[in-house]
């Protein structure tokens, strides 16, 4: 991720992969690199799917990436019936809180 940040600083281009996207978002936020932050958020938004949304939500909470958390909660609420691993959130108290947040969004969308 550090190399990706340097790549961006020197060339204003960057190769963002799924495995570094969240960490790259955090470091771009920390160093105030708004353009890199927006590119990274766009990458995460495009890669979000019914298969990875719950995992990305958990990672966002773990890394305190509030903007990604909101994005994931909204995505999961919109695709609630298509997400197979939604029940995995009930495994612990933090997951249960996230599930309540998602259900609140589902009700707003209804």
Buried (B, 14 or more C-beta within 10 A) or exposed (E): BEEBBEBBEEEEEBEBEEEBBBBBBBBBBEEEBEEBBEBBBEBBEEEBEBEBBBEBBBBBBEBEBEEBBBBBBBBBBBBBEEBEEBEBBEEEEEBEEBBEBBEEBBEEEE
